[in-house]
Amino acid sequence: MDARFLVAKYDGRVPRYTSYPTAPHFRAVVGDGWYRDWLSRARSPGGLSLYVHVPFCRAMCWYCGCHTRVAKDDVPVQAYVGALRREIALVAEAIGPLAPVSRLHWGGGTPTILSPDAFAAIRDDLGHLFDLEAIDEHAVEIDPRTLTDERVAMLADAGVNRVSLGIQTLSEPVQQRINRIQPFVQVASAVERLKRAGIGSFNADLMYGLPAQTEEDILETIEAVLQLKPSRISLFGYAHVPWMKPHQLKIDEAELPDAQNRFAQLMAGAGALAGAGYRRIGLDHFARPDDVLARAAEEGRLRRNFQGYTDDAATTLIGFGASAISETPDGYAQNLTAIPDWQRAVFDGRLPVAKMRALSPEDRLRRRVIEDLMCDRTVDLEQVLARHAQRPDLLDDCLARLAEPAHDGLVEIDGRRLRVTERGWPFMRNVAAAFDAYLVPDETRHARAV
């Protein structure tokens, strides 16, 4: 079947499924007693996973879909750090003393906007309040444009062993259109300095579907990035949602590639990465065969959470900072998004949660099915239904919704076993969406499928 037909038919708006139920279906709450109760049960033998959100950048990239703001000086950042340290103490008190931690991830925004003293203070607080001795991955997201030697030393001193570099594109005309001027020499310098400091494992984050971007741009960017030998590369599609992110109005919609050109860019990029020996992981990640993510995919241990694809086996992920989302065995909790509201809550001694979603038995079942599809491209519904003690016919309507995608060659159905085909890989989210009991078709809050 012609790819153009599939793109035209299936390029609707569907969630990225970094959680299920997805964040739009969390509900507003008052008070924090329920979250304290959840945290009191959050310890697990494998350790907690911690996420520290730093929602500041020196300049706004117009494509950005993150919760972040521009900080021209360090005054708002310093005030944020004080509240962040207070929140960490409140959460640690609710969980109990020295809970073991297996993963620590800093995201944003730009976490390396923090001064070395501030970064060290937060890291020290975490070390005093949690047990960090068994951490196997300590990762930080980095903007190469603002990475100083002082901050490279800061990361090395803190024990960081993996970094993610925001690159997006190396095409200067495209960079101009997204307000992110970043020459290759700047990126290469950042990688070299990080390697000299002992941080040799890094991810390169790239994007397709940007204004005025072409297939040639994608291929040239990948060719340049491959010279740096990243262990992983992500290739994300730009989500144009100016009604949610007003700064995206600065992007000229007339210069955005249409669905067919976006698809061509994705396939060209994926082909180039496969040709360079990178294994495709799930929907949008690529890893060298010796990377832990590739090994997790081979062994059926791949997972998906708010950081994307991971081999993190922790059953609890605690998010610190404004807008951060936590996942516990009981459900999801999201912090207040507005920084002043979040700060007031923590200095009042309250856990700064604003939304939650408790998981029902059916939610857990559907989450398992969706995660299996997004990670492994296959799921045995009969086994999942039995494992979750649900009635055998619960997902029959979902199978019915997949009849047309199966006819179009996106998914193979053998009894109750499903497999997303190679043709269906770019439309994996469409297949997963068949099991989403809350999805309203073509909700504008979601990104396009391709």
N, C-alpha and C positions, 0 to 999 in steps of 0.2 A: 504494500500500500504506500502511496506517495507521502513523503514526510510533510509536504506542504498541507495536505489534507488533514493530517493528524494535528498539526500545529493549529490550524484554523478551528478544528473541532474541540480540542482539549485545552487551549490556552485560556482557561478561566482563572478566577481568583480562588486560591485554596491556601490553607495554612502551611507553614513550613514544618509543623509537627515537632518542635523541640519540646513540647509537652502535650499531654492529653489528660483532661480537656485543655484547650488552648486558652491563653491569657484573656481574650475577650469574654470568656465565660466564667472568670473569677467574679465573686460578688463582694460588694462593699461591706465592711464590718466596722463595728465600734468596739473599742476595748482590745486588750491583748491577752486576756486570761486563757482563751482557747489556744493561742500560739505558745504560751508558756507551758501549757499542758502537752502540746505536741513536742516541744523541745525537751521536756523531761523524759520523753521516750525515744529520743533521737539517736542515742548512742548505738553503735553497731560494732561487732568484732573487727570488721575490716577498716574501721575508721571513718571519720567524717570527711567531706569535701567542702572546702571553704572558698568563697568567691568575694573579692573586695572590689566594689564599683567606685571608680573615680570619675565623676561626670564633668570633666573640664578639658578643654583644648585651647591652644593658643589662637587658633583660627578655625572657622567653621568650613568644613568640606560640604559642598552643596548637595552631594549625593547621600549624606549621612542619614541613617535611620535610627541612630542610637539616642538614648537619653543623655544629652550632654549640653554644655553651654560654653561660651567663650569667656576665658579669664585672661584679661590683658596684664594683670599683675597677680601677685601671690596672696593678696588679702583674702579674697573669698575661698581660696584653696586652704589657707591656714585655718580659717573658721570651720571649714568642712572637716578637716583632719581632727579637730577637737571633738566634734560630734561623732565622727566615725569611731574614735577610740572609746567614747562613752558607750556607743551601741555595742561594740565588741564585748565590753565588760558586762553589759546587761544580758546579752545572749549567753555568754559563758556562765553567768550566774544561774540562768534558767536551765542550762544543760547539766551543770554539775562540774566539779573540779577536774581539770586536766583530761578532758575527753581526747582520745587519740585522733589524729588527723592524717589522712593519706594523700590528699591533694590540696594545693593552694594555688589559686588563679587570681590575677589582678587584671581587671578589664575597665573599659571606659566608653567614651572619652579616651584620654591619654594618661595612663597611670604614671608614666615617667615625667609627668608635669610636676609630681611631688619632689620636693627638695630631698637630698640624701638624709637629712636629719628627720624629716617627717616620715619618709619611707621606713627608716630604721626604727622609729618610735612605734609605728603601727606593727611592724614585724616583731618587735620586742614584746609588745602587748600580747600578740597572738601566741608567742612562745611562752609567756608567763601564764596565760590563762588556758591554753590548750597544750596537748602533748604533740609536738611537731617532730619527734625523733624518728618516726617511721615514714615521713613524707617521701614518696617516690617521684612526684612531679611537682615542681614549683615553677609556674609559668606566668609570664607578663606580656601584655600587648604593648607594642612599641610603635611610635611614629618616628621613622628614621630621620625626619627633618629636624627634630628637636633633641636628638640623642647626643648628649655631650659625653666627653671622657669621664667626667665626674659621675655621671649617672650610670655609665657602664660599670665603673668600679662599685657603685652602690648596689647594682644587681648582683654582681659577683660576690660581694661581701655578704649579701642576704641569702646566698645559696640557690639563686635562680638557676635552673638547668634547662629551661626551654623558653623561647620567646616567639611571639607572633609579630611579624612585620607587616604593617599596612602599606601595601604598594599600589594596588588597584590597577594602575596602568602606567606605562612608561612613555606613552604617546604624548608629546608636548601639546599638540592642539586639543586633545581630550583633557589633559590636565588643566589647561587654561579654562575650559568650560565647566570644570567641577571645582575650581578654586583650590587645587592641590598641586602646586608645582614641586616636582620631586625628581631631579635628574638621576639617572642610573648610578653615576659616580657617588652620589650621596647614599644611596641604598647599599652599594658595594662597600663603602667606607664603614657604614654601621655594622655590616656583617663581619668584616675583617676585625674591627675593634672588639666585637663581642666574642669572636673566636679566640682572639689573643687573651681575653680575660677568662677563657675556659668555658664559655657558653656556646657550644657548637651546634646544638640542636635547635633548628628554627623552622617556623612555618611562614610561608609567603601567602598573603591574602590578595587575590586578584579579583577583578570584576569584569563582566561583560554587560552589554546593553546600555552603556554610557552614551552621552550625547556625542554625535559625530564619530563614534567608534566604528571600526571596520574589522573584518576578519584578519586583515593584514596587521592591524594594530595588535590584536590578540596574539597572533603568532610571533610578532617581533618582541612583544613584552615577554612571552614565555621563553623565547630563545635567549633573551638577556638574563632572565631570572635563573634559568637552568645553569648558567655559568657559576652561580653562587652555591649550587648543590644543596638546596633546601631539603629537609627530610620530609616535609609535607607541603602541599600547595592546595589552597582552596580556590574554587572558581565560582563565585557567587553572581547571580543575576541581579542587576540594579532594580530595586523596587521604587517606582515613582509614585509617591503618595503625598503630594503637596498639601492635601487637606488635613493630613496628620502632622507633616513636617513642613511648615511654611517656608523654611529656607530653600526647599527644593523648587520654589517658584522662580528662583534665579536661573534655573536650568530651562533652556528653550525647548519646549516639548516638540517643536517641529524638527529638532535635530536628533531626537531619540530614534533609534532603529525600530522598525516595526517588528511584529512577532516573528515573521519569517527570517528576518536578518538576525534577530536575537538568537533564534534557534541555530542558524548557521554559525554564529560566533561560538556558541556553546559547543557544538559538535567539532568545530575546527580546533578549539582549545583542548577539548577532551582527547581528540585524536593525537594532537602534538604531545600531550603529556604521556599518553599510553605508548607512543612511539619512543619516548625518552626513557621508558622503563618504569614509569610510575603506575602503581596499581590504583584503579578507581575504587574509592571507598564510599559506599552509600550513594547519595545523590550528588554531592558537590565537592568532595574531598579526594585528594590523590596523595599517595604515600609511596616512598621507596620501599621495596620488598623487605628491607631489614628494619624498618621503623616499627615501633610497638603497635601503632594503629593498624598497619597491614597485617601483623601477626594476630592481632585481636580479631580482625575480619576473617582470617583464615580459620581461626579456632572457634568461631561463633561467639566471641565475647564482646563484639562491638555494641556500643550503646549510644543513645542519643539523648542529650539534655540541653539546657539553655546555652551552653558553650558550643553546641553542635555535636559532631561525632567524637567519641571518646572511648577509651578502654577503662574508664573509671568505674570500678565496681561498687562504689559507696552507695548505700541506700538513702543517705541523707546529704543534701547539698545546702549549706547555709549561705545566703547572700547578705552581705553587709553594704550599707550605703543607700542613698536615695534611689528609688525605683527597683532595687535589687529584688530578685525572686528566689525564694527558697523552696526546696522540695524535701519533704519528710515522708516516712511511711504512711502518715495520716492524710497528706495532701499537700497543696501548694499555698504559699503565702507570699504576698507582694508588699514591699515597703511603700510608704508615701512617696510620690514622684516629685513633688515640688520640694526643693531643698529647704526653704524656710520652714515648711510644715514638718518635714522630717527632723530638722534640727530641734524644733520646739518639743517634739515628742520625746526625743532621747534625753534632752536636758530636764524634762519633767519626770524622767525615770520610767518612761513607757517604752515598750518595744514598738518601733515605728511602723507597724503593719497597717495597711489600709484595705487590702483585699485578700480573699482566701477562696480555696476550693477544696472541700473535703471530698475524698474519693469514695465512691460507692463501689460495691463488688463488680457491677457492670462496667464502671469506669475503668477499673483495674484490668478487666478482661480486654476491653477495646484498646486500652493503652498498650497492652502486650502485643496485640495483633498489629497495631500500627507501627510500633517500634520494630517488630520483627520484619515487617515489609520494608521499612525505611533503612534498616541496617543490613538485612540478609537477603532481601528481595524474595523471600519465601516464608510461608507460614502454614502450619498444619492446624486448621481450625478445630478439628476434632480433639486433638491433644490439648490445645489451649482451653477449650470449653470444659474438658474433663478436669484439667488442673485447677480451674477456677470454680468448679462445682456449679456450672451453669447449665441450663436445659439445652439439649442438643440442637433445637431449632432456633435458638436465640438470634443467630446471625444469618438466617436464611434470606431475609430481605436484603442484606448487604451483598450476598452472592448474586441475587437477582439484579442488583444495580451494576454488577460487573459483567453482565452478559454482553453488553455492547462493547466495552473495552476488550473483552475476550475475543469477540468477533473481529475487532480491528487489530488483533495481534499484540496488544499491550500486556496481557496477562494470560497465563495458562491455568485452567481450572481442572483438576483431576480429583473428582469427588469433593472432598473438603480441604484439599491441599492446593495452595495457590503459589504461583511463581511469576514474578514480574519478568518479562522477556527482555532481551537486549533492545528490541524496538521500543519497549515500554519504559526503559530506564529513565529517559528524560521526563516521563509523565508519572513517575513513581508516586508523587504527591496526590495525583488524581485517583490512583488505585487505593491509596491509604484513606482518602477522603470518603470512600464508600462505607467505611466503618465508623465514621464520625457521626454520632447521634445528635450533635448540637449544631452542625454546620448549616448555615444559611447560604445557599448557592450564590456565588459572585459577590460576597460581602466585600465592600471597598476597602476594609481594613486589612485585607490579606494581599500578599504579593501575587503577581501573575504566575501561572503554573510553570512556564518556560522562561 
